[in-house]
Amino acid sequence: MGDETPSYRLACPRRLAYGVGHVLNDLCASMWFSYLLVFFHYVLSFSNNMAGFLMLLGQIVDAVATPLVGFESDRTSGFCGYTKRKSWHMLGKKFNSSSFLKNMNKSNKQTKQKRIRHK
């Protein structure tokens, strides 16, 4: 009787925008994973099994970390002067940026070393 939760309906354009964003996010992720396999195999010279294992390990870590971060973001009120969602978004952005820069920097050094060895 009084236990009904209010229903929130999104307008059709907003629902369409969320759907398009979700599809683009999945396309971006699949492109990144495809690139990462090639990077592991040809640049870092990992075997096919090792490259696949690292991809699987990343997916497992993501599956465990996502609910934990969601739980913590619900519990905290925010940090660094941001709201609770924005603070976690900024923290993730910082970690992602640093990992991308580290990976790309390492690949450039190793590529240069391979070129020097082959000359």
DANOR-V329634 format. One record per helix or strand of 2 or more residues. SS is the DSSP state (H for helix, E for strand). FROM is the first residue (numbers start at 1). TO is the last residue. If there is no record, write none. Layout:
BEGIN
SS_FROM_TO / SS_FROM_TO
END
This chain:
BEGIN
H_12_43 / H_48_75 / H_84_118
END
